[in-house]
Amino acid sequence: MKLLALDFEAGGLLPSQKCPVTLGLAIFEEGVVVKSKEWLFEPILDWRGNLRFDYSAAAAEIHGKTLQEMREHGQSCAEVYREVRDFLGSTWSHPIVSHNAPFDSEVWSTFLYVLAQWDRNHQGMALVSELLTGPWLDTKRIAQARFSPPYDIPDLKLDTLCRYFEIGAQGDVHGAEQDAILAGELYFKLRPLKVPA
C-alpha cells in the first residue's frame, strides 16, 4: 500500500490566515517512509507588494518560522508546486493522510488558488492541474472513532496520540516534514482493516 502523508504549517488558524508557511510530505510504501521533504514558502504578496494574507505571531510560535526567515529563504508558490510535482512523480491518486485533514486541505486549496491566473480569453481563473486526486484520510477523525468518549487520552492532538502509541518524539516547535511523517506512522497504528487502494 502506498500513501502520501501531508502537513502544512500555516500563517494562522483563522480563515484569513490559512496561507502556507511550510509544507511537509512523506511517501510511505507498506508502512515505511521511502522519502520525505519540507518546503518553506516566501510570504505571499498582492500585486502592490503587500502581504496578501495575515500572518499571526501565535502561529509563528508553533511552527518557528518568522516572516524574515520566509523572505530570506522561502520559495515562491510556483517553485514549490514544480518541486512537489517532481517529488510525487505525477498526479497522486493514492490515499493522502493528514492529522486534521480539513485544515490541511483548506491550506492546499489556498496554495492552488494563489497559483491560479486570470484567463482573459475565457474571462475566468485558469487553475493549475490538481496534483492530489486520491482520497483524503484524517487521523484525527479515525482516532475520534477509535477512542470514543470518554477518551482514554487527554485530547486528540497529534503529539498526544503519538505519545500514546509511542511514535517519534515532538518538541514545542512543529516541523511540517516531521509532522507529516508522524501522521503517516499514526495512520498505520489506527487504520481500519480495509483502506482505499
C-alpha positions, 0 to 999 in steps of 0.5 A, a space after each residue: 500500500 502506498 500513501 502520501 502523508 501531508 502537513 502544512 504549517 500555516 500563517 494562522 488558524 483563522 480563515 484569513 490566515 490559512 496561507 502556507 508557511 511550510 509544507 511537509 510530505 512523506 511517501 510511505 510504501 507498506 508502512 515505511 517512509 521511502 522519502 520525505 521533504 519540507 518546503 518553506 514558502 516566501 510570504 505571499 504578496 498582492 500585486 502592490 507588494 503587500 502581504 496578501 494574507 495575515 500572518 499571526 505571531 501565535 502561529 509563528 510560535 508553533 511552527 518557528 518560522 518568522 516572516 524574515 526567515 520566509 523572505 530570506 529563504 522561502 520559495 515562491 508558490 510556483 517553485 514549490 508546486 514544480 518541486 512537489 510535482 517532481 517529488 510525487 512523480 505525477 498526479 497522486 491518486 493514492 490515499 493522502 493522510 493528514 492529522 486534521 485533514 480539513 485544515 490541511 486541505 483548506 491550506 492546499 486549496 489556498 496554495 492552488 488558488 494563489 497559483 491560479 491566473 486570470 484567463 482573459 480569453 475565457 474571462 475566468 481563473 485558469 487553475 493549475 492541474 490538481 496534483 492530489 486526486 486520491 482520497 483524503 484520510 484524517 487521523 484525527 477523525 479515525 482516532 475520534 472513532 477509535 477512542 470514543 468518549 470518554 477518551 482514554 487520552 487527554 485530547 486528540 492532538 497529534 503529539 498526544 496520540 503519538 505519545 500514546 502509541 509511542 511514535 517519534 518524539 515532538 518538541 514545542 516547535 512543529 516541523 511540517 516534514 516531521 509532522 507529516 511523517 508522524 501522521 503517516 506512522 499514526 495512520 498505520 497504528 489506527 487504520 481500519 482493516 480495509 483502506 482505499 487502494 
